[in-house]
Structures are given as C-alpha cells and as structure tokens.
C-alpha cells in the first residue's frame, strides 16, 4: 500500500492510496500539538531523524488544517519521536503533555468542560476523541461511573498503535481527562493507569 502525499503552497493538499484499502487517519486537530512540539525542538532534528520519515517532515513543514485528515502512521511516528527525544521516555512527562493538550483543545472546543461535573467532562472528551480518528480498531468506553469516580477502558489494537507507544498514548489521554476533570471542579484528583494485555484501565477519583 503506497501513500501519496501532495504538498501545495505549504499545505497538505491531498492524501490518497495508490492501491486499494482504507487508510487509518487522524484529524488535524489531534495532530497539531505534535507538530508544534517538533517545530519548537528543531535543534533536536538529528535526534528526531531515526523516528521520522520524509513524509512526516513534509507534514511538519506544512500548514496543519484542523479539519483535514492525516495519515495515522505519521501521527504515531511523531508521537514516538516526541516521547523518546523530548519527554525522554518519561510517562509522567507524557501525562503532563496530555494536560497541556487539553487546554489547547479548549481554545477550539470551549464546551468540553461542564462546570461541577468532572465525569461528564471526561465523557465529552471521549465522544470528541472518537471523532478525531477514522477507520481504526481502537476505542474508549465507560466501565463505571459513580460519585466522584469514573473508570474508562482504552483498547488499543496492534494495527493502530506501535506496541511500545501504547502505554505513553494511554498516559497522554489520561492526562487530558485529568485536566478536564480539574477544570470542571474536581479537587485532589487521583489517577490510576492500569495496563492489561489488550487494554488500559483509566481510573479517576476526586
């Protein structure tokens, strides 16, 4: 399967397959913060090189359109490069990065935070998250919700995520949820990320 990426005046103009099959995609809204981090650390380009391909650099150097779809493979490689080089493979740094991304999302999706309802705010992010990806086998679901507690299950299919990057992705997503819960009014938030063979349990209490 060969992906053709066309750049026109600094924008990713067209994405298509030259052979049959569905392309796993991520929306520009979810990709833009990865691109910003790579751009802000251009002095580390030599360190990024082992993780990124020429088509990834084309995306980094182009204008990212929030409503446009981009290859999931590039998204995964950019995430791995950031985790390895910028976060120094630290899961807590990745968690904090997720919190920062949540604040950036609020600039566009201002109604994500539901005042005095942290659980509903987390569930709203899950609904939005599902809309940011196309043709993937992974997903999130509510397991349990009660007073000042919510349990979310994140399933990451091997076809969607590089094995070693599944846990960092889970921590980053948990960081986003944690930040929304805090902004919605949750106090003393406790976060647990439990790794299972096929999925991750994200548990929040406050």
PAZA-510121 format. One record per residue: residue in one letter; x, y, z of N, C-alpha, C, CB in turn. Coordinates in pm, 1 decimal, m for minus. Glycine has a CB too. Layout:
N
res;n_x;n_y;n_z;ca_x;ca_y;ca_z;c_x;c_y;c_z;cb_x;cb_y;cb_z
A;X;Y;Z;X;Y;Z;X;Y;Z;X;Y;Z
...
This chain:
206
res;n_x;n_y;n_z;ca_x;ca_y;ca_z;c_x;c_y;c_z;cb_x;cb_y;cb_z
X;85.0;m118.3;0.0;0.0;0.0;0.0;88.8;123.6;0.0;m96.3;0.4;122.4
X;75.6;213.2;m94.0;160.4;330.5;m107.4;77.3;455.3;m86.8;229.6;333.3;m244.6
X;125.7;541.6;m0.7;54.6;665.7;27.3;115.5;778.3;m53.7;58.3;698.9;177.5
X;32.1;852.5;m123.3;76.8;969.0;m198.2;40.1;1094.4;m120.8;14.8;971.5;m340.2
X;139.8;1175.7;m91.9;120.6;1298.8;m16.2;156.5;1416.2;m106.1;206.4;1299.4;114.3
X;62.3;1504.1;m132.1;84.5;1618.2;m219.3;89.0;1745.6;m137.3;m24.7;1627.0;m326.7
X;197.3;1822.1;m151.6;211.7;1948.4;m81.7;190.0;2062.2;m180.5;350.8;1959.3;m14.1
X;101.8;2155.8;m147.1;72.0;2267.0;m236.8;76.1;2397.5;m157.3;m66.8;2247.9;m305.5
X;175.9;2480.0;m184.3;190.2;2609.3;m116.6;194.1;2593.1;35.5;75.4;2702.7;m156.1
X;271.5;2495.0;81.2;288.3;2476.3;224.7;175.2;2405.0;293.3;306.9;2605.4;288.4
X;75.8;2355.8;219.0;m36.2;2283.9;278.7;m38.4;2140.5;227.1;m170.2;2355.0;247.8
X;m81.7;2048.3;314.4;m102.6;1912.7;268.4;m231.5;1913.2;188.6;m108.1;1810.5;387.2
X;m219.4;1899.7;57.8;m334.3;1918.5;m30.7;m414.4;1791.1;m52.3;m288.1;1971.1;m163.2
X;m345.5;1676.9;m60.4;m417.9;1556.0;m95.6;m350.9;1434.1;m35.7;m428.1;1541.6;m246.6
X;m429.7;1341.8;14.6;m381.0;1216.9;69.0;m459.6;1103.9;3.6;m394.2;1213.5;224.6
X;m389.5;1011.4;m57.2;m462.0;901.3;m121.6;m374.3;777.4;m128.9;m508.8;941.7;m262.9
X;m437.9;665.3;m151.6;m366.3;540.0;m172.1;m354.8;514.0;m321.5;m437.7;422.0;m100.4
X;m241.2;457.9;m358.8;m227.3;418.7;m497.7;m274.0;275.3;m517.0;m82.4;434.5;m543.9
X;m306.2;210.3;m405.0;m362.3;75.8;m411.0;m486.4;73.9;m322.3;m257.4;m32.9;m365.6
X;m567.5;m31.2;m335.1;m692.0;m38.2;m259.2;m669.2;m50.0;m110.0;m774.2;m154.1;m306.2
X;m772.2;m21.0;m32.4;m764.1;m33.0;112.1;m797.9;97.0;181.4;m626.9;m78.4;152.9
X;m839.7;82.9;307.0;m876.4;200.0;384.8;m752.9;255.5;455.2;m986.9;165.5;487.1
X;m739.7;385.3;457.1;m628.3;449.4;525.1;m671.9;493.2;663.6;m575.7;569.4;444.1
X;m599.2;451.2;765.6;m626.8;494.7;901.7;m584.1;640.4;913.1;m552.8;404.9;1007.1
X;m672.7;722.5;969.4;m648.4;866.4;966.6;m672.1;931.8;1102.3;m736.6;931.6;862.4
X;m609.4;1048.1;1118.7;m627.7;1129.1;1237.8;m655.4;1272.2;1192.3;m502.4;1121.9;1332.2
X;m741.5;1339.8;1263.5;m777.1;1475.0;1225.7;m667.7;1574.0;1266.5;m910.5;1514.1;1288.8
X;m655.5;1680.7;1189.0;m553.1;1780.3;1215.3;m557.4;1837.3;1355.8;m565.4;1890.6;1117.7
X;m676.9;1847.1;1413.4;m692.1;1898.3;1549.7;m607.3;1819.2;1648.2;m838.9;1894.1;1592.2
X;m601.7;1687.3;1629.0;m529.0;1599.3;1720.8;m380.5;1596.2;1688.6;m586.2;1457.9;1715.4
X;m343.9;1631.9;1566.4;m205.4;1625.8;1520.1;m128.2;1754.4;1547.3;m202.2;1595.6;1372.6
X;m199.1;1866.3;1553.2;m133.7;1996.6;1554.5;m36.7;2016.1;1670.7;m237.1;2103.7;1558.7
X;m69.3;1964.4;1790.1;20.7;1983.6;1904.0;148.8;1902.5;1888.4;m49.6;1945.0;2034.0
X;141.0;1785.5;1826.1;261.6;1708.0;1797.4;353.5;1788.4;1705.8;225.5;1571.5;1732.7
X;294.6;1846.6;1602.5;372.0;1924.4;1505.9;436.2;2044.9;1573.1;283.0;1969.9;1389.5
X;362.7;2111.1;1661.7;416.7;2227.3;1732.7;538.7;2189.0;1815.7;309.2;2289.6;1822.7
X;533.4;2072.8;1880.6;645.2;2028.7;1964.5;768.0;2000.0;1878.2;606.0;1902.9;2045.9
X;748.4;1932.7;1765.3;860.7;1904.3;1676.1;921.6;2034.6;1625.7;815.6;1816.4;1557.3
X;838.3;2127.5;1583.8;888.3;2256.2;1533.6;963.9;2332.6;1641.6;772.6;2341.5;1481.2
X;914.3;2326.9;1763.9;977.6;2400.3;1874.0;1110.4;2338.6;1915.6;884.3;2405.4;1993.7
X;1136.3;2218.2;1869.1;1260.4;2148.3;1904.2;1341.0;2112.9;1779.7;1229.4;2021.3;1984.1
X;1339.2;2202.0;1681.7;1412.0;2176.7;1557.0;1562.0;2157.7;1581.3;1389.7;2291.9;1459.0
X;1613.4;2210.0;1694.4;1755.2;2190.7;1726.6;1786.6;2044.0;1755.0;1794.3;2276.6;1847.2
X;1680.4;1964.1;1776.2;1697.1;1821.0;1801.7;1667.2;1737.7;1676.6;1605.9;1777.1;1916.8
X;1672.5;1800.0;1561.0;1634.7;1730.9;1437.7;1714.5;1602.8;1416.9;1653.7;1822.9;1318.6
X;1842.0;1605.9;1447.3;1925.2;1486.1;1431.8;1875.0;1373.0;1519.9;2071.3;1517.3;1465.2
X;1826.6;1407.6;1639.0;1773.8;1306.1;1730.1;1638.6;1254.8;1683.3;1762.0;1362.2;1871.3
X;1560.4;1341.6;1617.4;1429.9;1300.2;1565.1;1442.2;1208.1;1443.8;1347.8;1422.5;1528.0
X;1548.3;1226.6;1366.7;1562.5;1159.3;1237.5;1539.7;1007.9;1241.5;1698.5;1186.0;1183.5
X;1590.9;935.0;1341.9;1571.0;788.4;1342.5;1424.4;746.1;1350.9;1646.1;727.6;1458.5
X;1338.0;836.4;1396.3;1197.9;801.6;1419.0;1103.8;849.5;1308.3;1153.1;858.8;1549.8
X;1148.7;945.3;1228.3;1060.4;1007.8;1130.1;1101.8;977.9;986.9;1057.0;1156.9;1151.5
X;1002.7;976.3;899.4;1025.4;952.7;757.2;1008.8;1084.5;680.5;927.5;843.9;702.8
X;1055.8;1090.5;556.1;1043.7;1214.5;477.8;901.2;1268.9;471.7;1093.5;1190.9;337.4
X;801.9;1178.3;461.3;663.6;1225.1;453.2;617.7;1289.1;584.7;571.0;1109.0;416.7
X;680.0;1246.5;695.4;646.1;1308.3;824.6;699.0;1451.5;830.6;703.7;1225.0;942.1
X;819.8;1471.2;780.1;878.2;1606.5;778.9;799.1;1699.1;687.2;1025.6;1601.5;733.9
X;743.0;1644.7;580.9;659.7;1725.9;491.8;537.2;1778.7;567.0;615.6;1643.5;368.2
X;480.6;1692.6;650.4;365.5;1734.4;730.4;407.7;1839.0;832.9;301.1;1613.1;800.9
X;521.2;1816.4;900.1;571.4;1910.8;999.5;594.7;2048.3;937.2;701.3;1858.4;1062.2
X;644.5;2049.6;815.4;676.5;2175.4;747.6;557.6;2238.6;675.6;786.7;2152.2;649.1
X;442.2;2173.1;680.7;323.6;2225.5;613.1;229.1;2290.3;714.0;250.9;2113.3;536.0
X;129.3;2359.1;663.4;27.2;2417.5;749.9;m72.6;2308.8;787.2;m44.2;2537.5;680.4
X;m92.0;2287.7;916.6;m184.5;2184.4;963.6;m324.9;2243.6;972.1;m139.7;2127.6;1102.3
X;m416.3;2182.8;899.2;m555.1;2228.6;897.9;m635.5;2142.7;995.4;m615.8;2221.5;753.7
X;m699.4;2202.4;1095.8;m771.5;2125.9;1198.1;m875.6;2030.1;1141.8;m838.4;2219.9;1292.9
X;m941.4;2066.5;1032.3;m1049.6;1983.8;978.6;m1002.2;1880.3;877.2;m1153.3;2071.7;914.8
X;m874.3;1880.7;845.4;m823.5;1786.8;744.4;m776.2;1657.5;808.9;m708.9;1850.3;664.5
X;m780.0;1549.4;729.7;m735.9;1418.7;777.3;m592.4;1391.8;735.0;m828.2;1308.4;724.8
X;m514.4;1330.3;826.2;m373.5;1299.9;802.7;m348.3;1152.3;833.4;m281.5;1391.1;889.5
X;m240.8;1094.2;777.9;m213.6;951.3;799.3;m186.0;918.7;946.4;m94.7;907.7;714.2
X;m249.9;815.6;996.2;m227.3;772.5;1133.6;m81.9;731.7;1154.1;m320.7;656.3;1169.4
X;m20.1;675.0;1052.1;118.8;630.9;1065.0;210.8;747.3;1097.9;165.1;562.5;936.8
X;188.5;861.2;1035.4;269.8;979.2;1065.9;244.0;1026.0;1208.7;240.1;1093.1;966.0
X;119.7;1024.0;1249.1;82.1;1061.6;1385.4;156.0;974.5;1486.7;m70.7;1049.2;1405.2
X;161.5;844.8;1461.3;227.9;752.3;1553.2;378.1;778.4;1558.9;201.3;607.4;1511.1
X;437.9;801.0;1442.4;582.7;824.8;1441.0;618.6;957.3;1508.0;635.3;823.5;1297.2
X;538.1;1060.6;1486.5;562.3;1188.3;1553.0;550.6;1172.3;1705.0;463.1;1295.4;1502.2
X;449.7;1098.8;1748.2;432.0;1074.1;1890.9;549.9;1000.2;1951.4;305.3;995.8;1914.8
X;599.8;901.3;1879.8;714.8;824.9;1929.3;838.4;913.4;1937.4;742.3;703.4;1838.7
X;859.4;996.4;1836.0;975.9;1085.7;1835.0;971.8;1180.6;1954.7;981.5;1166.5;1703.0
X;853.7;1234.8;1983.0;839.1;1326.9;2095.6;862.1;1254.7;2228.1;700.1;1391.8;2094.2
X;806.2;1136.0;2241.9;821.3;1059.0;2365.1;967.5;1024.7;2390.4;737.5;931.2;2358.7
X;1036.7;981.9;2286.4;1175.7;939.2;2302.1;1271.0;1056.7;2321.1;1218.5;858.0;2181.9
X;1252.8;1161.8;2242.6;1350.6;1271.1;2239.6;1316.2;1383.2;2337.7;1360.2;1327.9;2099.1
X;1191.6;1430.6;2335.1;1152.6;1545.2;2418.0;1115.3;1502.3;2559.3;1035.5;1619.4;2354.1
X;1034.0;1396.9;2571.2;991.3;1350.4;2703.0;1092.5;1256.3;2767.8;857.7;1280.9;2691.9
X;1196.0;1218.4;2692.6;1299.4;1128.3;2744.0;1238.9;998.6;2798.3;1380.5;1198.0;2853.9
X;1136.4;949.8;2728.3;1068.0;823.1;2761.0;1007.4;822.8;2901.3;1165.6;706.9;2748.5
X;967.0;940.3;2948.2;910.2;952.8;3082.1;757.3;961.0;3073.7;967.4;1077.6;3154.2
X;687.9;866.3;3136.1;542.4;861.4;3128.2;475.9;978.8;3200.2;492.3;731.0;3186.3
X;536.3;1027.1;3307.7;477.7;1139.6;3378.7;488.9;1269.4;3297.6;545.1;1156.4;3514.6
X;596.5;1281.1;3221.9;609.4;1395.6;3131.3;502.2;1388.1;3024.0;750.2;1400.0;3066.8
X;476.0;1267.2;2975.6;371.8;1246.3;2875.6;234.4;1279.6;2932.5;374.4;1101.9;2825.0
X;212.7;1245.3;3056.4;86.8;1279.1;3125.4;68.2;1431.1;3129.9;85.5;1220.2;3270.0
X;175.3;1504.0;3165.2;166.9;1649.7;3170.9;145.4;1710.1;3032.6;293.2;1707.4;3233.6
X;205.4;1647.7;2931.7;183.5;1691.7;2793.8;36.1;1677.6;2758.1;271.2;1610.3;2695.1
X;m25.9;1569.4;2801.4;m168.5;1548.6;2778.0;m251.4;1659.7;2841.8;m212.1;1412.5;2832.5
X;m211.5;1703.1;2961.4;m283.7;1810.9;3029.4;m273.8;1941.1;2950.5;m228.8;1831.1;3171.6
X;m156.0;1966.6;2896.2;m137.5;2087.3;2814.7;m222.1;2082.0;2687.5;10.8;2104.9;2778.1
X;m227.0;1963.2;2625.5;m307.2;1946.4;2503.6;m454.5;1973.8;2533.3;m289.7;1803.6;2445.5
X;m501.0;1928.3;2650.6;m640.6;1951.4;2688.3;m671.7;2100.9;2690.9;m670.5;1888.5;2825.7
X;m579.9;2179.4;2743.8;m600.3;2324.7;2748.5;m602.0;2384.8;2608.0;m490.4;2391.5;2832.9
X;m520.8;2330.3;2520.0;m520.5;2377.9;2382.1;m652.3;2343.3;2312.9;m402.0;2317.5;2304.7
X;m703.2;2224.0;2340.7;m831.0;2182.5;2281.8;m943.6;2276.8;2321.0;m865.7;2040.0;2324.5
X;m936.6;2326.7;2442.8;m1043.0;2413.8;2493.1;m1049.8;2546.0;2417.2;m1022.4;2440.8;2641.2
X;m943.1;2583.0;2349.9;m945.7;2705.6;2271.0;m1039.4;2691.2;2151.9;m804.8;2741.7;2223.5
X;m1055.2;2566.5;2106.3;m1145.2;2538.4;1993.5;m1278.4;2481.4;2040.6;m1079.2;2441.0;1895.9
X;m1270.5;2386.8;2135.1;m1391.0;2319.7;2185.0;m1419.8;2371.3;2326.7;m1373.4;2162.7;2184.2
X;m1473.4;2490.0;2333.7;m1491.2;2559.4;2461.6;m1594.2;2492.8;2552.8;m1532.1;2702.1;2436.3
X;m1680.5;2411.1;2496.4;m1785.0;2348.1;2577.9;m1744.3;2209.9;2629.6;m1913.1;2336.3;2497.2
X;m1615.0;2175.8;2618.9;m1569.1;2045.6;2668.2;m1584.9;2034.6;2819.4;m1423.0;2022.6;2629.5
X;m1557.7;2144.4;2887.9;m1567.7;2143.7;3034.3;m1711.1;2174.3;3076.2;m1469.7;2246.6;3097.2
X;m1766.2;2083.0;3155.3;m1900.2;2103.2;3210.6;m1882.3;2137.3;3358.1;m1992.4;1975.3;3190.9
X;m1906.0;2262.2;3396.2;m1882.2;2306.1;3533.9;m1948.8;2215.5;3637.5;m1932.0;2447.8;3551.6
X;m1871.1;2180.9;3740.0;m1919.6;2099.3;3852.6;m1956.7;1957.0;3812.7;m2039.4;2165.6;3915.7
X;m1910.7;1912.8;3695.6;m1938.4;1774.3;3654.1;m1814.7;1715.9;3584.0;m2063.4;1768.5;3559.3
X;m1711.7;1679.7;3661.4;m1588.5;1624.7;3603.8;m1610.8;1499.4;3519.7;m1491.3;1593.3;3713.8
X;m1699.1;1409.6;3566.3;m1723.2;1285.1;3492.8;m1782.8;1313.5;3356.0;m1816.2;1192.8;3572.3
X;m1880.1;1403.4;3349.8;m1942.8;1438.0;3221.9;m1841.7;1503.9;3128.5;m2063.4;1531.4;3244.2
X;m1748.8;1580.3;3184.5;m1646.2;1645.2;3103.5;m1553.8;1540.4;3040.3;m1564.4;1744.6;3189.2
X;m1519.1;1438.8;3118.7;m1435.6;1329.7;3066.5;m1509.6;1254.6;2955.8;m1395.8;1232.0;3180.4
X;m1636.8;1226.8;2977.4;m1716.5;1154.7;2877.1;m1731.1;1236.8;2749.3;m1855.6;1120.4;2933.5
X;m1735.9;1366.9;2763.9;m1745.8;1452.8;2646.3;m1617.5;1446.3;2563.6;m1774.8;1597.8;2688.0
X;m1503.3;1437.7;2632.7;m1376.3;1421.4;2561.4;m1373.1;1289.3;2486.0;m1258.1;1429.1;2659.2
X;m1427.3;1184.6;2547.3;m1431.2;1054.0;2481.1;m1511.1;1062.5;2351.0;m1492.4;947.4;2574.8
X;m1624.3;1129.7;2355.2;m1706.1;1145.4;2234.3;m1629.6;1221.6;2127.4;m1837.6;1217.9;2266.8
X;m1559.5;1326.0;2168.7;m1481.1;1405.7;2074.5;m1364.8;1324.9;2019.6;m1429.7;1533.5;2141.5
X;m1300.7;1250.3;2106.8;m1185.9;1167.2;2069.8;m1221.5;1069.1;1959.0;m1133.9;1091.2;2191.6
X;m1338.5;1010.5;1968.6;m1382.6;914.1;1867.9;m1394.9;979.8;1730.1;m1517.0;852.1;1909.0
X;m1426.9;1108.7;1727.7;m1443.8;1180.0;1601.1;m1311.8;1223.2;1538.9;m1530.8;1300.7;1621.9
X;m1202.4;1209.1;1612.6;m1072.1;1252.9;1563.4;m997.9;1143.9;1486.8;m987.5;1299.8;1678.5
X;m1052.9;1021.6;1487.6;m986.4;909.8;1420.2;m1083.9;842.3;1325.1;m931.3;807.6;1523.1
X;m1030.1;787.3;1216.3;m1112.1;718.8;1116.8;m1050.7;583.5;1080.2;m1128.0;806.0;991.0
X;m1139.1;485.0;1066.4;m1101.0;351.8;1018.8;m1000.0;283.6;1110.4;m1044.0;361.3;879.0
X;m1013.6;305.4;1241.3;m925.7;237.5;1335.7;m1004.5;133.8;1414.6;m858.9;338.8;1430.9
X;m932.3;42.5;1478.5;m994.7;m65.3;1553.9;m992.8;m39.2;1704.5;m925.1;m196.3;1523.7
X;m927.5;68.7;1744.8;m916.4;102.8;1886.8;m1037.3;183.9;1932.7;m786.9;181.2;1913.4
X;m1050.3;199.2;2064.4;m1162.2;278.4;2114.2;m1160.4;293.0;2265.0;m1292.0;216.6;2071.2
X;m1248.0;379.3;2315.6;m1263.3;401.1;2459.7;m1407.5;375.1;2498.4;m1220.8;545.1;2500.1
X;m1426.2;331.2;2622.3;m1562.4;306.8;2667.9;m1572.7;327.6;2818.2;m1607.2;165.3;2630.6
X;m1691.4;365.3;2860.1;m1718.2;383.7;3002.0;m1739.7;247.6;3066.8;m1841.4;475.5;3024.0
X;m1670.7;222.1;3178.2;m1687.4;97.5;3252.7;m1775.5;120.6;3374.8;m1550.5;40.7;3295.1
X;m1746.3;229.3;3446.7;m1822.8;257.2;3569.2;m1815.9;406.4;3600.2;m1768.4;173.7;3689.7
X;m1925.7;459.6;3648.5;m1931.2;599.2;3692.5;m2017.2;607.5;3818.1;m1987.7;692.1;3579.9
X;m1960.4;666.4;3922.5;m2035.6;688.4;4045.3;m1986.2;817.9;4107.7;m2020.4;568.1;4144.4
X;m2033.4;847.8;4226.2;m1999.5;975.5;4289.2;m1848.9;993.3;4301.6;m2064.5;985.7;4426.8
X;m1795.9;1096.5;4237.7;m1654.5;1133.1;4240.2;m1562.6;1019.4;4194.3;m1615.6;1176.3;4379.9
X;m1607.9;944.3;4098.0;m1526.0;833.9;4043.3;m1572.2;799.1;3902.0;m1534.2;707.9;4135.0
X;m1474.7;774.3;3814.2;m1507.4;725.8;3680.0;m1396.7;631.8;3631.8;m1526.0;844.8;3580.8
X;m1437.7;526.1;3563.5;m1346.3;424.0;3512.5;m1367.5;412.6;3361.9;m1369.3;285.6;3583.7
X;m1260.8;440.2;3286.7;m1264.2;434.5;3140.7;m1171.2;324.1;3092.4;m1224.2;570.9;3078.5
X;m1216.9;247.6;2994.9;m1130.9;143.8;2935.8;m1085.6;190.3;2797.7;m1206.1;6.3;2926.2
X;m955.5;188.2;2776.8;m895.4;223.4;2648.2;m840.1;97.4;2584.7;m783.8;330.8;2665.0
X;m891.7;64.0;2466.7;m842.8;m52.5;2392.1;m764.0;m3.1;2271.6;m960.9;m145.4;2347.2
X;m637.6;m45.0;2262.3;m551.0;m4.6;2151.6;m513.1;m127.6;2070.3;m423.9;68.4;2203.7
X;m569.6;m137.7;1952.4;m541.8;m251.6;1865.4;m398.9;m244.1;1812.8;m642.0;m256.3;1748.4
X;m337.2;m361.6;1795.6;m199.9;m367.7;1744.6;m189.8;m304.8;1606.0;m151.0;m513.2;1739.9
X;m300.1;m306.2;1531.3;m299.2;m248.9;1396.3;m298.5;m96.0;1399.0;m420.2;m298.4;1317.6
X;m328.6;m37.6;1513.7;m338.4;108.1;1524.3;m221.2;172.8;1597.2;m465.2;144.4;1594.1
X;m152.3;99.1;1681.4;m52.9;161.9;1767.8;74.7;78.3;1774.8;m110.1;182.7;1908.2
X;189.9;145.2;1764.5;318.2;80.6;1785.6;319.6;26.6;1927.8;437.3;179.2;1760.6
X;356.3;m101.1;1945.2;346.2;m166.3;2075.5;403.4;m83.6;2189.5;415.5;m298.2;2070.9
X;525.6;m36.2;2174.4;590.8;34.8;2283.7;529.8;172.5;2309.7;737.8;49.5;2254.2
X;445.3;219.9;2216.8;384.6;351.0;2232.6;243.2;344.6;2287.9;383.6;422.4;2101.3
X;191.2;225.0;2309.5;55.3;211.9;2361.7;44.1;273.4;2500.8;13.5;64.4;2365.7
X;138.2;241.8;2588.4;131.7;294.4;2724.7;149.9;446.4;2728.6;237.5;227.3;2811.3
X;247.0;503.2;2656.9;255.6;650.0;2654.3;128.4;716.9;2602.5;372.5;692.7;2568.6
X;65.5;656.7;2500.3;m58.2;712.8;2447.6;m166.8;709.9;2555.1;m104.1;635.3;2322.0
X;m172.9;600.3;2631.3;m272.5;588.1;2738.2;m250.6;695.3;2845.0;m266.6;447.5;2801.8
X;m125.8;719.0;2881.3;m95.5;820.6;2982.4;m126.3;960.2;2930.2;51.5;811.8;3025.3
X;m99.8;983.4;2802.7;m129.4;1114.9;2746.4;m280.2;1140.8;2746.8;m73.4;1126.0;2603.2
X;m357.8;1041.1;2705.7;m503.4;1054.9;2705.3;m554.5;1073.9;2848.1;m570.0;931.2;2640.0
X;m497.7;998.6;2942.0;m537.6;1012.9;3082.3;m507.5;1153.8;3132.3;m465.4;908.5;3170.2
X;m395.5;1210.2;3087.5;m361.2;1346.5;3126.1;m463.9;1446.9;3076.7;m224.4;1382.9;3073.2
X;m513.0;1426.1;2955.3;m617.9;1513.8;2901.3;m743.2;1505.2;2988.6;m651.6;1475.5;2754.3
X;m783.2;1383.1;3021.3;m902.6;1364.1;3102.8;m884.6;1424.8;3241.1;m936.1;1215.8;3114.5
X;m767.3;1405.0;3298.4;m737.8;1459.6;3430.7;m752.2;1611.7;3431.9;m596.2;1419.6;3474.6
X;m697.3;1677.4;3330.8;m703.0;1823.1;3324.5;m847.3;1872.7;3311.3;m618.7;1874.4;3207.2
X;m926.6;1804.9;3229.2;m1066.3;1845.7;3214.1;m1142.9;1828.7;3344.6;m1133.8;1765.0;3102.9
X;m1112.0;1719.9;3416.7;m1179.0;1696.9;3544.9;m1146.0;1809.7;3643.1;m1137.4;1559.9;3604.2
X;m1018.9;1849.9;3645.9;m976.1;1957.9;3735.2;m1044.1;2089.3;3696.8;m822.4;1974.0;3731.1
X;m1046.2;2118.8;3568.3;m1108.1;2243.2;3521.6;m1258.6;2244.0;3546.3;m1080.1;2263.5;3372.9
X;m1317.4;2124.0;3555.9;m1460.9;2114.0;3583.3;m1491.2;2125.4;3732.5;m1515.4;1982.2;3529.6
X;m1384.8;2130.3;3813.7;m1406.7;2149.8;3956.8;m1360.3;2037.4;4046.7;m1548.2;2171.6;3980.4
X;m1302.7;1929.7;3990.4;m1257.0;1818.0;4072.5;m1137.5;1860.5;4158.5;m1219.3;1697.3;3983.5
X;m1136.9;1819.9;4283.9;m1028.7;1850.6;4376.5;m953.2;1722.6;4412.3;m1083.5;1919.2;4504.0
X;m823.0;1736.5;4430.7;m739.7;1623.4;4474.1;m761.7;1500.1;4385.2;m770.2;1588.2;4621.2
X;m748.1;1519.7;4256.0;m770.6;1410.2;4160.9;m662.4;1303.4;4175.2;m773.4;1463.9;4016.0
X;m707.0;1179.9;4183.6;m616.6;1064.5;4184.6;m635.5;988.5;4054.1;m643.4;971.4;4308.6
X;m525.8;962.8;3984.7;m530.7;894.6;3855.5;m455.8;762.9;3862.3;m472.0;983.4;3744.9
X;m519.1;656.8;3813.7;m453.5;526.3;3800.9;m461.2;482.2;3655.3;m519.4;419.7;3895.1
X;m349.4;440.7;3601.4;m345.7;382.6;3467.8;m296.2;239.4;3482.8;m253.8;465.9;3370.1
X;m384.7;144.5;3461.0;m351.6;3.1;3478.5;m342.1;m65.1;3342.9;m456.6;m67.4;3567.1
X;m228.1;m124.0;3317.2;m202.1;m188.9;3188.8;m244.4;m334.9;3192.5;m53.8;m178.0;3152.0
X;m324.4;m374.9;3096.0;m369.1;m512.7;3080.2;m319.0;m564.3;2945.1;m525.4;m523.2;3090.7
X;m330.9;m693.5;2918.9;m278.5;m747.8;2791.4;m331.7;m678.5;2666.9;m310.7;m893.6;2782.0
X;m460.5;m645.0;2663.0;m520.6;m588.0;2543.3;m570.9;m445.4;2560.2;m632.6;m673.7;2499.3
X;m562.1;m392.3;2682.4;m619.9;m259.6;2702.8;m560.7;m192.5;2827.3;m773.0;m269.5;2715.3
X;m611.1;m71.7;2853.5;m568.9;4.1;2971.3;m692.9;50.8;3046.4;m479.0;125.5;2931.4
X;m687.1;40.9;3178.8;m793.8;92.3;3263.7;m749.4;227.1;3317.8;m827.9;m7.0;3379.8
X;m827.4;330.7;3287.5;m800.0;466.0;3335.8;m901.4;496.4;3445.1;m807.3;572.4;3219.5
X;m854.3;513.2;3568.6;m944.0;531.3;3680.8;m916.2;665.2;3749.3;m929.6;415.3;3780.4
X;m1021.8;742.7;3767.0;m1011.0;875.7;3827.1;m1100.6;884.5;3949.3;m1048.0;985.5;3725.3
X;m1047.6;940.6;4055.0;m1130.6;967.8;4173.5;m1093.4;1105.9;4225.5;m1110.8;857.8;4285.3
X;m1186.1;1171.5;4292.9;m1162.4;1307.5;4343.5;m1251.3;1337.0;4463.5;m1187.4;1411.6;4232.8
